[in-house]
């Protein structure tokens, strides 16, 4: 499998790195969401910190909840999202890979 230089850069840099076409890879977005939700966060907080539209966030939340990387709970009549143990494992693995490629 051949990995392009841009993909390698995106894996080794923080999410503030913008590829030449100004799009982030979905794995970086997932990583950013999981990082934001490690202590628990609401939808708006995640949306603004990660820089996603409401529609984009909803798409990723469904994916992350279904794959059990995020846990949703209700707190004071609003949803709170928290990174699961499986999600924390994902983040650790992602960070390890990024360091190896650096």
LOROSE-622601 format. One line per 3 residues: number of its first residue (from 1); their letters; for each residue x, y, z of N, C-alpha, C. Coordinates in Angstrom, 2 decimals. Each point is the difference from the previous one (the first is absolute). Layout:
NUM	a	X Y Z X Y Z X Y Z  ... .
END
This chain:
1	xxx	0.84 -1.18 0.00 -0.84 1.18 0.00 0.88 1.24 0.00  -0.24 0.93 -0.89 0.76 1.23 -0.10 -0.77 1.10 0.71  0.69 0.70 0.90 -0.62 1.10 0.73 0.59 1.29 -0.53 .
4	xxx	-0.86 0.95 -0.36 0.50 1.25 -0.56 0.66 0.85 1.09  0.84 0.91 -0.44 0.70 0.90 0.91 -0.99 0.82 0.82  -1.08 0.49 -0.63 -1.01 0.78 0.71 -0.65 -0.81 1.12 .
7	xxx	-0.28 -1.28 -0.26 -0.59 -0.85 1.03 0.95 -0.17 1.17  1.29 -0.20 -0.30 0.98 -0.13 1.07 0.07 1.28 0.82  0.00 1.13 -0.66 0.02 1.28 0.73 -1.21 0.14 0.89 .
10	xxx	-1.16 -0.40 -0.51 -1.22 0.13 0.79 0.04 -0.91 1.22  0.63 -1.14 -0.11 0.09 -0.91 1.14 1.01 0.49 1.04  1.03 0.69 -0.45 1.07 0.38 0.93 -0.18 1.38 0.59 .
13	xxx	-0.94 0.76 -0.47 -0.22 1.34 0.53 -1.35 0.06 0.69  -0.19 1.05 0.77 -1.28 0.16 0.69 -1.09 0.32 -1.01  -1.22 0.07 0.46 -1.12 0.24 -0.89 0.03 1.40 -0.59 .
16	xxx	0.88 0.87 0.51 0.09 1.34 -0.57 0.66 -0.02 -1.37  0.66 -1.11 -0.35 0.59 -0.14 -1.32 -1.12 -0.07 -1.03  0.12 0.78 -1.03 -0.98 -0.03 -1.08 0.67 -0.50 -1.26 .
19	xxx	-0.54 -1.01 -0.57 0.51 -0.52 -1.27 -0.16 1.08 -1.07  0.72 -0.11 -1.09 -0.10 1.01 -1.04 -1.42 0.31 -0.46  -0.89 -0.96 0.06 -1.39 0.27 -0.39 -0.86 0.44 1.19 .
22	xxx	0.65 0.28 1.14 -0.65 0.51 1.22 -1.02 -0.96 0.60  0.23 -1.29 -0.19 -0.89 -1.00 0.58 0.79 -0.88 0.95  -0.63 -0.31 1.13 0.62 -0.92 0.95 -0.43 -1.42 -0.33 .
25	xxx	0.88 -0.91 0.30 -0.31 -1.41 -0.16 -0.99 -0.39 1.10  -0.90 -0.93 -0.30 -1.01 -0.38 1.00 0.62 -0.62 1.25  1.16 -0.64 -0.12 0.63 -0.58 1.18 0.45 1.11 0.97 .
28	xxx	0.43 1.14 -0.55 0.36 1.13 0.85 -1.23 0.59 0.68  -1.09 0.07 -0.71 -1.24 0.52 0.58 -0.46 -0.91 1.13  0.05 -1.30 -0.22 -0.36 -0.96 1.05 0.91 0.20 1.21 .
31	xxx	1.28 0.12 -0.23 0.95 0.21 1.08 -0.30 1.30 0.76  -0.31 1.06 -0.72 -0.32 1.28 0.65 -1.26 -0.10 0.85  -1.01 -0.69 -0.51 -1.25 -0.16 0.75 0.26 -0.80 1.27 .
34	xxx	0.72 -1.11 -0.13 0.29 -0.83 1.17 0.84 0.76 1.02  0.95 0.79 -0.45 0.83 0.80 0.91 -0.85 1.04 0.73  -0.90 0.61 -0.72 -0.87 1.02 0.60 -0.93 -0.59 1.05 .
37	xxx	-0.40 -1.25 -0.20 -0.99 -0.63 0.87 0.61 -0.85 1.11  1.30 0.07 0.23 0.62 -0.87 1.01 -0.58 0.26 1.40  -0.33 1.22 0.31 -0.58 0.32 1.32 -1.50 0.20 -0.06 .
40	xxx	-0.55 -0.19 -1.20 -1.43 0.22 -0.19 -0.24 1.38 -0.60  -0.83 0.06 -1.02 -0.28 1.27 -0.67 -1.36 -0.08 -0.67  -0.64 1.13 -0.11 -1.27 0.09 -0.70 0.23 0.15 -1.50 .
43	xxx	-1.08 -0.09 -0.73 0.06 0.07 -1.46 0.60 1.34 -0.48  -0.47 1.09 0.57 0.48 1.32 -0.44 1.48 0.17 0.27  0.45 -0.43 1.16 1.41 0.11 0.34 0.87 -0.78 -0.99 .
46	xxx	-0.40 -1.21 -0.30 0.75 -0.81 -0.96 -0.02 0.66 -1.38  -1.18 0.45 -0.41 -0.16 0.60 -1.33 0.94 1.20 -0.17  0.06 0.88 0.99 0.82 1.20 -0.12 1.49 -0.27 0.17 .
49	xxx	0.35 -0.88 0.94 1.41 -0.29 0.22 0.63 -0.76 -1.17  -0.78 -0.88 -0.61 0.52 -0.82 -1.10 -0.19 0.71 -1.35  -0.91 0.96 -0.05 -0.21 0.76 -1.23 -0.83 -0.73 -1.03 .
52	xxx	-1.13 -0.54 0.44 -0.89 -0.74 -0.89 -1.36 0.68 -0.06  -0.71 -0.25 -1.08 -1.39 0.44 -0.08 -0.85 -0.98 0.81  -1.22 0.38 0.25 -0.91 -0.87 0.74 -0.22 -1.32 -0.74 .
55	xxx	-0.17 0.08 -1.30 -0.23 -1.21 -0.81 1.22 -0.92 0.03  1.19 0.58 -0.11 1.23 -0.80 0.05 0.14 -0.67 1.36  -0.24 0.78 1.06 0.13 -0.55 1.35 -0.97 -1.16 0.20 .
58	xxx	-1.23 0.18 -0.42 -1.00 -1.07 0.15 0.45 -1.29 -0.69  0.57 0.15 -1.19 0.49 -1.17 -0.75 1.09 -0.72 0.79  0.94 0.75 0.55 1.09 -0.61 0.76 -0.48 -0.56 1.34 .
61	xxx	-0.94 0.67 0.66 -0.51 -0.52 1.27 -0.67 -1.35 -0.19  -0.80 -0.13 -1.06 -0.65 -1.28 -0.28 1.06 -1.09 -0.19  1.02 0.30 -0.79 1.08 -0.95 -0.26 0.74 -0.38 1.28 .
64	xxx	0.34 0.99 0.82 0.77 -0.25 1.23 -0.81 -0.72 1.07  -1.28 0.32 0.08 -0.86 -0.69 0.96 -0.22 -1.46 -0.43  -0.21 -0.20 -1.29 -0.23 -1.34 -0.53 1.24 -0.89 0.20 .
67	xxx	1.18 0.58 -0.16 1.24 -0.76 0.15 0.49 -0.03 1.45  -0.79 0.58 0.90 0.27 0.00 1.44 1.30 0.71 0.38  0.38 1.00 -0.79 1.15 0.83 0.35 -0.44 1.17 0.88 .
70	xxx	-1.28 0.33 -0.06 -0.62 1.05 0.83 -1.17 -0.59 0.76  -0.27 0.59 1.15 -1.16 -0.38 0.81 -0.85 1.25 0.17  -1.30 -0.12 -0.19 -0.92 1.12 0.20 -0.77 -0.21 1.29 .
73	xxx	-0.15 1.07 0.75 -0.82 -0.05 1.20 -0.78 1.30 0.10  -1.07 -0.01 0.76 -0.79 1.20 0.19 0.35 0.65 1.32  0.24 1.29 -0.04 0.31 0.76 1.20 -0.76 1.31 -0.08 .
76	xxx	-0.88 0.22 0.94 -0.78 1.24 0.07 -0.72 0.28 -1.32  -0.68 -1.00 -0.53 -0.82 0.07 -1.22 0.79 0.23 -1.28  1.32 -0.21 0.03 0.75 0.10 -1.25 1.00 -1.15 -0.08 .
79	xxx	0.35 -0.36 -1.21 0.92 -1.12 -0.21 1.44 0.42 0.28  0.70 -0.89 0.66 1.41 0.19 0.28 0.73 -1.18 -0.61  1.05 0.29 -0.75 0.76 -1.04 -0.69 1.35 -0.15 0.67 .
82	xxx	0.37 -1.25 0.23 1.26 -0.30 0.68 0.72 -1.11 -0.75  1.31 0.15 -0.11 0.82 -1.01 -0.67 0.00 -1.28 0.84  -0.29 -1.10 -0.63 -0.02 -1.30 0.69 1.43 -0.51 0.16 .
85	xxx	0.15 -1.10 0.73 1.32 -0.62 0.14 0.53 -0.43 -1.37  -0.88 -0.51 -0.83 0.37 -0.39 -1.35 0.48 1.23 -0.80  -0.68 1.13 0.21 0.39 1.24 -0.66 1.34 0.52 0.49 .
88	xxx	0.25 -0.14 1.30 1.30 0.41 0.56 1.12 -0.87 -0.56  -0.29 -1.28 -0.18 0.95 -0.91 -0.63 0.30 0.44 -1.42  -1.03 0.38 -0.73 0.16 0.51 -1.36 0.92 1.22 -0.01 .
91	xxx	-0.24 0.94 0.92 0.83 1.22 0.06 1.46 -0.33 0.30  0.23 -0.90 0.94 1.38 -0.39 0.33 0.69 -0.63 -1.21  -0.70 -0.87 -0.69 0.56 -0.64 -1.19 0.28 1.02 -1.09 .
94	xxx	-0.92 0.92 -0.21 0.16 1.04 -1.01 1.23 0.87 0.32  0.16 0.38 1.26 1.13 0.83 0.40 1.32 -0.76 -0.17  0.00 -1.28 0.32 1.19 -0.83 -0.17 0.39 -0.07 -1.48 .
97	xxx	-0.97 -0.22 -0.87 0.27 -0.05 -1.44 0.53 1.34 -0.51  -0.59 1.09 0.48 0.45 1.33 -0.43 1.45 0.24 0.41  0.37 -0.44 1.21 1.38 0.16 0.47 0.96 -0.85 -0.82 .
100	xxx	-0.41 -1.20 -0.35 0.83 -0.88 -0.81 0.27 0.58 -1.38  -0.97 0.71 -0.54 0.13 0.57 -1.33 0.72 1.35 0.01  0.22 0.54 1.17 0.62 1.32 0.11 1.48 -0.03 -0.29 .
END
